[in-house]
């Protein structure tokens, strides 16, 4: 074959390759294509012939924000006559949230609530909080629980899982079944992928593993992080405004949010070693990088809160600050001594004055005092019982 002939055969090969590449690109749906498919799926499910209300688990983070955004956009594309199913937007407040994040979430919820009212959609915003007996300070200062660790993580269930679960169960009781929409994404982490697989059954709705009558709908399961940010940054919020404050919050913290938790198996996402948004008191992580990063971005007056958290982590595990009897009466390393509990409360009051925030409520302090009185009475009774047993043995 001559050189001329060889050169003449090259252009057609290149042309075939380019055509093949264009065909592959054409077969790849764009982000907007995939978002439209998600919204169609949301609309199809919303129009189903049943009255199960929807509950959107909203943390204020990027994923739950996108779910809420897409649901509102989808509802606005439906005729008025089809917008009948109630939708509850549910956020959880542990009462010890980072004040920076708490302020952001509260403002977002206010904007969402006002916007939804103007749009006349059947949506309402709710915030859940732990019962007074389950709050962080009632357990630590009142009952003397040492600050949470990976081995003794007593906080997540009481402060995050139960409040949201109680709300869901109340709606199940009223309606028979509910549909819970979550911003879970398979690509977010290996732990999330494992959790997602537990709900995979080939259908749109999956039964919740722990809440009877609750069906789980995960509309953005197959999106990746870049998809989420690209859509949020290029589209205004349907309830009004933009997502610029959310973008700034993430940029300042350099990480992800501590999400709505309604599954005990998902607890590691709260207090993990990755940068996260969550409770300012969290001692499960070794160093709360996200809170410190945010403090460095114009919130220097909150530095004492980060220092208090570090002090609390060390103080609670000094042997001299712990009782020698457990709360069940057995011998062993027990709760904080009454003196140690009082010291934490004293320093917490000082911290609140220093940063200008109310860090513990009057109701919590009154409940703590009742626990202290009960614990002292129980201690006296146990000592009396032991004395009686000693006398009887003689």
C-alpha atoms as one frame of an Amber mdcrd trajectory, in Angstrom:
protein
   0.000   0.000   0.000   1.399   3.405  -0.963   1.850   6.281   1.444  -0.785
   8.225  -0.489  -3.306   5.444  -0.174  -2.532   5.044   3.552  -3.102   8.770
   4.185  -6.396   8.696   2.306  -7.759   5.977   4.630  -7.097   7.991   7.815
  -9.811  10.679   7.583 -12.706   8.184   7.418 -11.328   6.381  10.529 -11.130
   9.668  12.412 -14.615  10.548  11.269 -15.986   7.229  12.534 -14.279   7.757
  15.906 -15.691  11.265  16.274 -19.148  10.022  15.356 -18.829   7.282  17.956
 -17.759   9.792  20.623 -20.661  12.077  19.751 -23.023   9.119  19.974 -21.690
   8.249  23.437 -22.041  11.885  24.570 -25.545  12.028  23.152 -26.489   8.904
  25.136 -25.294  10.494  28.394 -28.142  12.492  29.935 -27.210  15.966  31.172
 -27.762  17.010  34.773 -30.899  18.896  33.759 -32.173  15.749  32.023 -31.636
  13.734  35.202 -33.213  16.440  37.381 -36.283  16.456  35.126 -36.557  12.681
  35.503 -36.339  13.055  39.289 -39.059  15.701  39.288 -41.261  13.523  37.097
 -40.807  10.693  39.580 -41.712  13.059  42.442 -44.855  14.191  40.599 -45.843
  10.626  39.740 -45.552   9.554  43.363 -47.350  12.655  44.630 -50.313  11.958
  42.322 -50.804   8.403  43.589 -54.366   7.565  44.629 -53.845   7.490  48.387
 -53.701  10.061  51.170 -50.347   9.226  52.776 -48.742  12.535  53.827 -45.153
  13.326  52.925 -42.471  14.157  55.491 -39.256  15.772  54.251 -36.327  15.318
  56.623 -34.608  18.709  56.488 -31.220  19.391  58.105 -30.416  22.606  56.251
 -27.548  20.883  54.441 -27.065  20.641  50.703 -28.768  17.271  50.127 -31.936
  17.894  52.126 -32.087  21.401  50.634 -32.004  19.940  47.127 -34.775  17.448
  47.971 -36.964  20.257  49.310 -36.100  22.436  46.311 -37.071  19.726  43.802
 -40.277  18.803  45.646 -41.440  22.439  45.674 -40.554  22.864  41.982 -42.407
  19.641  41.154 -45.526  20.696  43.088 -45.560  24.070  41.346 -45.619  22.260
  38.000 -48.780  20.375  38.994 -52.288  21.763  38.392 -53.913  23.354  41.448
 -56.425  20.529  41.618 -53.648  17.972  42.181 -51.867  19.794  45.016 -53.753
  18.047  47.788 -51.320  15.830  49.668 -49.927  17.477  52.845 -46.160  17.852
  53.015 -44.355  18.344  56.330 -40.857  19.847  56.317 -39.284  18.577  59.542
 -36.034  19.857  61.040 -34.481  18.670  64.291 -32.900  20.948  66.887 -30.799
  19.152  69.516 -30.735  22.389  71.586 -26.927  22.307  71.467 -26.506  23.011
  67.753 -23.617  25.146  66.606 -25.032  28.686  67.013 -23.740  29.535  63.537
 -25.590  26.639  61.917 -28.636  27.052  64.162 -29.018  30.676  63.102 -28.662
  29.687  59.428 -31.223  26.857  59.695 -33.700  29.032  61.599 -33.466  31.766
  58.971 -33.852  29.200  56.193 -36.926  27.671  57.839 -38.454  31.141  58.252
 -37.862  31.901  54.551 -39.233  28.501  53.524 -42.340  28.872  55.703 -43.058
  32.387  54.395 -42.424  31.350  50.800 -44.624  28.273  50.987 -47.451  30.340
  52.432 -47.180  32.796  49.541 -47.131  29.914  47.055 -50.242  28.440  48.718
 -48.815  24.942  48.741 -50.051  22.306  51.249 -46.705  22.383  53.075 -45.938
  23.178  56.712 -42.640  23.548  58.561 -42.021  21.811  61.895 -39.036  21.732
  64.247 -38.556  18.801  66.618 -36.589  18.996  69.874 -35.662  16.364  72.478
 -37.863  15.835  75.504 -36.671  17.747  78.558 -35.444  14.504  80.173 -33.355
  13.720  77.071 -31.478  16.994  76.528 -27.691  17.141  76.575 -27.377  19.164
  79.776 -30.050  17.234  81.680 -28.131  14.028  81.015 -24.624  15.388  81.572
 -25.147  17.872  84.396 -28.296  16.276  85.808 -27.606  12.536  85.645 -23.854
  12.931  85.538 -23.281  11.155  82.229 -19.719  11.828  81.053 -19.432  13.594
  77.716 -20.183  11.242  74.770 -17.489   9.103  73.175 -17.486   6.596  70.324
 -17.951   3.828  72.895 -20.611   5.691  74.931 -22.583   7.722  72.399 -25.677
   8.360  74.499 -26.626  11.581  72.699 -27.686  10.688  69.137 -30.663   8.498
  69.951 -32.081  10.809  72.631 -31.466  14.110  70.886 -31.775  13.361  67.155
 -33.451  10.031  66.436 -36.274   9.998  68.978 -37.663  13.523  68.389 -37.973
  13.001  64.626 -39.160   9.417  65.030 -41.852  10.551  67.480 -43.105  13.102
  64.938 -43.187  10.471  62.180 -45.021   7.991  64.398 -47.595  10.630  65.328
 -48.380  11.096  61.637 -48.490   7.324  61.114 -51.001   7.131  63.964 -53.149
   9.814  62.310 -52.921   8.519  58.727 -52.020   4.828  58.822 -48.879   5.312
  56.716 -46.535   8.143  55.755 -43.865   8.663  53.097 -40.511   9.971  54.339
 -38.346  11.796  51.778 -34.630  11.765  52.555 -31.632  13.348  50.859 -29.604
  10.135  50.930 -27.087   9.735  48.112 -25.319   6.507  47.299 -22.047   8.215
  46.341 -21.751  10.317  49.494 -19.753   7.722  51.435 -19.283   3.996  51.819
 -21.395   4.099  54.976 -24.241   5.873  53.161 -23.933   3.424  50.256 -24.274
   0.525  52.697 -27.316   2.158  54.306 -28.819   2.773  50.845 -28.354  -0.873
  49.895 -30.396  -1.956  52.901 -33.393  -0.157  51.394 -32.879  -1.307  47.799
 -35.792  -3.466  46.643 -36.249  -2.330  43.058 -39.210  -0.065  43.810 -39.592
   3.644  44.450 -40.753   3.241  48.058 -39.103   1.054  50.685 -40.371   0.167
  54.159 -38.379   1.822  56.917 -36.436  -0.731  58.923 -37.369   0.641  62.336
 -40.579   2.663  61.945 -43.683   0.663  61.129 -45.979   2.406  58.652 -43.173
   4.601  57.289 -42.190   4.277  53.632 -38.892   5.810  52.478 -38.530   7.746
  49.209 -34.975   8.748  48.169 -35.329  10.922  45.044 -31.670  12.044  44.701
 -30.099   8.669  45.518 -28.044   8.459  42.310 -26.789  12.064  42.158 -23.228
  12.891  43.148 -21.922  15.859  45.127 -21.020  17.864  42.026 -24.576  17.421
  40.707 -26.049  18.732  43.948 -23.884  21.841  44.054 -24.236  22.567  40.338
 -28.013  22.598  40.516 -28.261  24.568  43.763 -25.779  27.198  42.609 -27.434
  27.679  39.244 -31.076  27.823  40.380 -32.839  30.205  42.741 -34.760  28.699
  45.633 -38.436  28.236  44.669 -39.467  29.735  48.032 -37.476  32.895  47.190
 -33.863  34.007  47.254 -30.761  32.015  46.411 -28.673  29.293  48.030 -25.653
  31.578  48.426 -25.812  31.498  52.252 -25.706  27.696  52.139 -22.684  27.792
  49.828 -20.899  30.207  52.199 -21.697  28.020  55.201 -20.076  25.022  53.526
 -17.157  27.043  52.269 -16.459  28.304  55.787 -16.754  24.849  57.364 -15.079
  22.978  54.474 -17.351  19.987  54.882 -20.785  18.399  55.152 -23.702  18.585
  57.521 -24.728  16.358  60.399 -27.929  15.081  58.821 -31.405  14.288  59.967
 -31.001  10.901  61.658 -33.910   8.479  61.852 -31.909   5.262  61.649 -29.643
   3.959  64.458 -27.328   2.392  61.850 -26.704   5.868  60.403 -25.350   7.239
  63.700 -21.656   7.217  62.656 -22.385  10.140  60.328 -22.888  12.180  63.490
 -19.583  12.683  65.237 -17.530  11.082  62.490 -13.936  12.019  61.808 -14.967
  13.901  58.663 -15.707  17.608  58.840 -19.366  18.033  59.755 -21.961  20.418
  61.090 -23.540  19.419  64.380 -23.617  20.013  68.118 -21.069  22.473  69.445
 -20.718  20.208  72.505 -19.800  17.135  70.446 -16.912  15.276  72.097 -17.236
  12.172  69.921 -14.874  13.771  67.402 -11.309  14.346  68.538 -11.231  17.908
  67.165 -14.307  19.707  65.846 -12.634  21.174  62.759 -15.823  22.475  61.148
 -16.850  24.558  64.175 -13.335  25.947  64.571 -13.168  26.752  60.853 -16.464
  28.633  61.107 -15.290  30.473  64.216 -12.266  31.670  62.219 -14.594  33.141
  59.544 -15.893  36.102  61.511 -17.215  34.403  64.651 -14.140  34.803  66.852
 -16.366  35.656  69.825 -17.399  31.984  69.901 -13.846  30.735  70.518 -14.651
  30.170  74.246 -17.302  27.615  73.193 -14.692  25.560  71.342 -12.386  25.814
  74.343 -15.195  24.778  76.718 -15.892  21.721  74.571 -12.222  20.674  74.788
 -12.198  21.250  78.558 -15.403  19.226  79.000 -13.965  16.261  77.087 -10.995
  16.124  79.448 -12.777  17.078  82.686 -15.420  14.350  82.508 -12.844  11.569
  82.341 -10.681  12.564  85.301 -11.083   9.736  87.856 -11.472  12.210  90.718
 -14.575  13.669  89.024 -16.378  10.320  88.877 -18.360   8.421  91.501 -17.249
   4.902  92.452 -20.780   3.557  92.123 -22.801   3.380  88.898 -26.335   4.673
  88.568 -27.686   1.111  88.869 -26.000   0.695  92.238 -23.175  -1.549  91.038
 -19.596  -0.796  92.015 -17.440   0.686  89.242 -16.635   3.942  87.501 -19.884
   5.843  87.798 -21.401   9.198  86.843 -19.895  12.572  87.540 -19.776  13.524
  91.213 -22.212  16.166  92.404 -19.289  18.565  92.768 -18.215  17.924  89.165
 -21.764  18.412  87.850 -22.038  21.699  89.736 -18.682  22.796  88.293 -19.857
  22.115  84.717 -23.030  24.120  85.368 -21.051  27.005  86.888 -18.687  27.149
  83.926 -21.585  26.859  81.479 -23.186  29.943  83.035 -19.879  31.806  82.752
 -19.541  30.724  79.127 -23.061  31.908  78.298 -22.287  35.330  79.760 -18.992
  35.456  77.868 -20.475  34.733  74.420 -23.829  36.414  75.025 -25.940  33.300
  74.474 -28.477  31.395  76.556 -26.847  27.946  76.570 -29.180  26.191  79.026
 -32.854  26.860  79.712 -34.487  27.535  83.057 -36.667  24.465  82.520 -33.558
  22.311  82.122 -32.016  23.731  85.292 -35.177  23.001  87.273 -35.250  19.437
  85.935 -31.555  19.031  86.793 -32.215  20.122  90.366 -34.950  17.485  90.718
 -32.569  14.803  89.443 -29.904  15.902  91.927 -32.404  15.690  94.781 -33.539
  12.214  93.661 -29.947  11.008  93.227 -28.981  12.214  96.698 -32.028  10.474
  98.205 -31.217   7.276  96.320 -27.608   7.430  97.549 -28.756   7.807 101.155
 -31.142   4.866 100.812 -28.451   2.637  99.314 -26.034   3.463 102.113 -28.753
   2.684 104.648 -29.499  -0.645 102.941 -25.816  -1.616 103.002 -25.565  -0.695
 106.673 -28.610  -2.820 107.478 -27.131  -5.755 105.576 -23.858  -5.427 107.481
 -25.709  -5.406 110.805 -27.772  -8.440 109.817 -24.630 -10.385 108.872 -23.158
  -9.940 112.343
